[in-house]
Amino acid sequence: MVALVGLGGSATAQDAMQSLPRPETTDPVALGLMQGFPPPQDKLVTLANTTKFPNGSWAFHHLRELGPTANVWRGPQPSSVLPSEPHDLDDIKFADDKGQSITIAAWQKATYTDGLLVLHNGRIVYEKLYAGMTAEQPHAIWSMTKSVTGLLATMSIYDGTLDPNAKIAQYLPELATSAWGDATLQQTLDMTTGLNYREDYTDPKSDLFPYLMATGLIPAPAGYGGPRSVPDFLKTVTKQGEHDVGFQYKSVDTEVVGWVLQRVTGKSFAELVSEKIWRGIGAEQDAFVWVDPRGAQVASIGLNATLRDLGRFGEMLRNDGKVGSRQVVAKAVIDEVRKGGDRDKFKAAGQDVRAGYSYHNQWWIPHDANDSFEAKGLNSQHIHINPAAGLVIVKLSSHPLGNTLFTHVLDRNAFAAIAKAIQ
Amino acid sequence: MVALVGLGGSATAQDAMQSLPRPETTDPVALGLMQGFPPPQDKLVTLANTTKFPNGSWAFHHLRELGPTANVWRGPQPSSVLPSEPHDLDDIKFADDKGQSITIAAWQKATYTDGLLVLHNGRIVYEKLYAGMTAEQPHAIWSMTKSVTGLLATMSIYDGTLDPNAKIAQYLPELATSAWGDATLQQTLDMTTGLNYREDYTDPKSDLFPYLMATGLIPAPAGYGGPRSVPDFLKTVTKQGEHDVGFQYKSVDTEVVGWVLQRVTGKSFAELVSEKIWRGIGAEQDAFVWVDPRGAQVASIGLNATLRDLGRFGEMLRNDGKVGSRQVVAKAVIDEVRKGGDRDKFKAAGQDVRAGYSYHNQWWIPHDANDSFEAKGLNSQHIHINPAAGLVIVKLSSHPLGNTLFTHVLDRNAFAAIAKAIQ
């Protein structure tokens, strides 16, 4: 599961894609991955080989079958209704990142899409599932988990439970001597902490891998002596440079936020997501979160949810926190997220393809003409919310490359083409 | 997780209970088991220590947080309504197995009850949850899984998909040289196969333990070279004696039935339970099944479900397969289960406390005046269906002893007292 997290890197689409299998050859059902009782040895997907492409095309919508998870209860209420008003978007043409014409169907294929949902003013205008995925199956959303955690933290700041200017050590004395000892909650939420920690999935020596071993998502090698739980890993992260200087994308910041939330509320991450979001949006299915070997819930990359429930989540956000007449999240909370962060500090990450962006409270803010805001996860997971167009797009994928920053312009162009087509 | 399965043994209630902690001291929340973020080291429950009493009182309703599982989808339909007509049964007195007076409340406590549900003619007359369990939490049902698997197999026999007289090797060539090579499906369903396999949780050398290691429910010791999946384990079981001579309780027989079902239908156990039962009964929550390290679903002891959904399951069976006007399971299928098996062959197991019983298609048949029938699981899991009284009782527990055959008379007396009280 090497290709899980990390959003650095500068490979171009052309470089990255040249050596990849063609998407049409990677359908897990056609390939026989985990098919049959029992599956043949060479078609077996386990945590030890989810990195071996195309195993993710099965694993990312069967993650629960590979390890411990906690349920995010949808609650007792009926699911909220998403009316349907189908549009055929497949043949819509738009210019890709190289200026070549491509269709929405071809873009989905090229980016290894497992599911695409388009909501326009709350109506389903387009919904496709691929790779054997069904509508009720939760799919790994990887780092889009961060945006859920960030929203929960913003809600807790809004209701006074958390103080954005408090030092992390005030909430978590265990981290007093770690990098977060003198970092504020807001710096941690905005990933402007100065940490001796780098996340690069292309570098086997990256700090990412011991973090992933601590989550249990990748097995530790024999005799491994490193931390076997996320809280234990966080304690080992030391400070480097100063806080509040520049944005660097670091999953461990989110784990700290998740830990703070759980410590202060006395509720698990899964309980918080259920109580404060999933029940409120009228989710159709339970979601779930990955659990580490010591029972800690992985608040940075652990959530799995269905395509439609992620659509409901996006639609609630687009609608200033309302689902019908029910105010699920205060408008002020969403306004806080959407105002964005410091665009100058964002530049420190060197994500030139995201020029003009900021990262605030675990959300990507493009500061564009549509006031759009975005959640992103590795292997091409997207929630794109475009309030000006009344648009919510959810894309779940099993891209063979973890870091799909190189498709950023292509994806943005596709989202814009969809916005134009449905007006 | 030593105390998982096995129904042999002859310890008396008095012997067995003398050395046990008092039930009122074992509430997992009061004890702080898995409480806090992260839980303290000495309060940590993992697969390696679920046998250490009272860890089961947390683990048995959080099993999903300890390892891989597959979801049993409840389906898209609304849950079936269970009307409520509360009766206070707590103070009902009855005679225990030693002739001493005991109340329903005291019986629940003495048998480490996590949840008790009583349905009378489809109405909830009593429902209690303990040990921090909530109504939406699935609880391990251990060997009651067998009765679900047996029902599915009986349905497949009824619709002609399976032939009870076919040899197992006809469906599973992999087992041709194993004990089941010349055993019929019916012998396997009735556990009258002759196997070199004994299930005794009090004997560390029992074949039970390598079986449990194959399921992944208990961790294998360092350097363990035995089978790491249920199908691989089944291949190692050899014949001993003759088939069709006597009943012996053996979880591996059920695993063979589950494997046959999946092989023949091309659907996983979780899919079969969902499609053929869970959707039909109008379950309120998804259930789930434990998955072994190679992705096989554990059809003998792996199911986990909520108290109420097990009540719906029992009520459907009591009602000759109907839920309202919907025929979920053919009456003939339930009649086949209820007719029972060979009472003479049953005697071979030496379960004197169950004199007069038979075991047929994975159900316990008392052949009593009420035509009752029962599912049973270790650590005191019960579904008791008494058609004469219009009664369904579901009891979920975390009894410190796996084998609770020594409370059989006590439990039967409690069921009879409840039947009398609600008439």
Interface residues (C-beta under 8 A of the other chain):
Chain A: M34 F37 P38 P39 L44 V45 T46 R64 E65 L66 G67 P68 T69 A70 N71 W73 P76 P78 E136 S229 P231 W259 Q262 R263 S268 E284 Q285 D286 V291 P293 R294 G295 A296
Chain B: M34 F37 P38 P39 L44 V45 T46 R64 E65 L66 G67 P68 T69 A70 N71 W73 P76 P78 E136 S229 P231 W259 Q262 R263 S268 E284 Q285 D286 V291 P293 R294 G295 A296
